[in-house]
Amino acid sequence: MPCSCAKNRKTFEVAVSDKVVYSSTSEPTAKAVSKRYPGSVVREKAKTGAETS
């Protein structure tokens, strides 16, 4: 039976103009990478199947 622990893990994305340029499970790493991209934001990735409004 496969491990299901990854489904509860948070993923952080670095996005510039709604385009994801980097994805990581580490928020500090994502923040460090975002400093290289002017105007970028770090956001938590939406879980698959999550509703967006």
Residue frames relative to the residue before (quaternion, step in Angstrom):
aa qw qx qy qz dx dy dz
M 1.0000 0.0000 0.0000 0.0000 0.00 0.00 0.00
P 0.4355 -0.7217 0.4688 0.2642 3.63 -0.78 0.97
C 0.5631 -0.5960 0.4641 0.3352 3.52 -1.24 0.55
S 0.2049 -0.7946 0.5605 0.1118 3.57 -0.92 0.85
C 0.3652 0.7666 -0.4704 0.2402 3.59 1.21 0.25
A 0.6062 0.5835 -0.3624 0.4010 3.63 1.08 -0.56
K 0.5962 0.5937 -0.3802 0.3841 3.60 1.08 -0.50
N 0.7030 0.4398 -0.2626 0.4934 3.59 1.18 -0.48
R 0.5314 0.6396 -0.3992 0.3863 3.59 1.28 -0.06
K 0.3897 -0.7059 0.5417 0.2377 3.55 -0.98 0.86
T 0.1380 -0.7597 0.6306 0.0787 3.52 -1.13 0.72
F 0.1912 -0.7865 0.5819 0.0787 3.54 -0.95 0.95
E 0.1768 -0.7885 0.5848 0.0714 3.54 -1.02 0.88
V 0.2546 -0.6961 0.6443 0.1883 3.51 -1.23 0.63
A 0.0238 -0.8271 0.5598 -0.0441 3.56 -0.56 1.19
V 0.0905 -0.7486 0.6556 0.0402 3.51 -1.16 0.82
S 0.8352 -0.0787 0.0032 0.5443 3.59 -0.61 1.16
D 0.6822 -0.5122 0.2586 0.4533 3.57 0.92 1.00
K 0.5840 0.5160 -0.3983 0.4838 3.59 1.18 0.45
V 0.3475 -0.7443 0.5350 0.1975 3.58 -0.74 1.09
V 0.1368 -0.8110 0.5669 0.0477 3.56 -0.73 1.11
Y 0.7940 0.0533 -0.0278 0.6049 3.59 1.25 -0.30
S 0.0637 -0.7827 0.6189 0.0191 3.56 -1.11 0.74
S 0.0802 0.8021 -0.5821 0.1062 3.57 -0.91 0.94
T 0.4414 -0.6605 0.5293 0.2979 3.56 -1.25 0.38
S 0.6567 0.4788 -0.2981 0.5006 3.57 1.31 -0.11
E 0.3809 -0.7414 0.5075 0.2184 3.59 -0.60 1.13
P 0.6511 0.5064 -0.3458 0.4473 3.67 0.87 -0.75
T 0.6399 0.5103 -0.3289 0.4711 3.60 1.02 -0.72
A 0.6452 0.5148 -0.3201 0.4650 3.57 0.95 -0.84
K 0.6510 0.5084 -0.3161 0.4667 3.60 0.99 -0.79
A 0.6421 0.5187 -0.3212 0.4642 3.58 1.03 -0.77
V 0.6591 0.4953 -0.3046 0.4770 3.59 0.98 -0.82
S 0.6331 0.5600 -0.3377 0.4141 3.59 1.00 -0.80
K 0.5827 0.5894 -0.3727 0.4174 3.60 1.15 -0.50
R 0.6329 0.5389 -0.3262 0.4502 3.59 1.20 -0.45
Y 0.7303 0.3739 -0.2087 0.5323 3.58 1.25 -0.41
P 0.3252 -0.7596 0.5256 0.2026 3.62 -0.34 1.18
G 0.8204 0.2255 -0.1840 0.4922 3.58 -0.95 0.90
S 0.4946 0.6664 -0.4343 0.3501 3.59 1.23 0.16
V 0.2085 -0.7529 0.6107 0.1290 3.54 -1.30 0.42
V 0.3129 -0.7036 0.6025 0.2098 3.54 -1.21 0.62
R 0.0512 0.7990 -0.5954 0.0668 3.55 -0.77 1.02
E 0.5006 -0.6187 0.5079 0.3297 3.51 -1.25 0.51
K 0.4551 -0.6969 0.4834 0.2711 3.56 -0.83 0.99
A 0.4604 -0.6659 0.5117 0.2875 3.56 -0.97 0.85
K 0.4813 -0.6610 0.4923 0.2984 3.52 -0.99 0.83
T 0.5559 -0.5996 0.4443 0.3661 3.57 -1.08 0.65
G 0.7796 0.2868 -0.2398 0.5024 3.52 -0.92 0.93
A 0.4994 0.6439 -0.4310 0.3876 3.58 1.26 -0.02
E 0.4270 -0.6950 0.5150 0.2636 3.54 -1.05 0.77
T 0.1806 -0.7602 0.6147 0.1082 3.55 -1.08 0.79
S 0.1131 -0.8095 0.5729 0.0611 3.57 -0.97 0.77
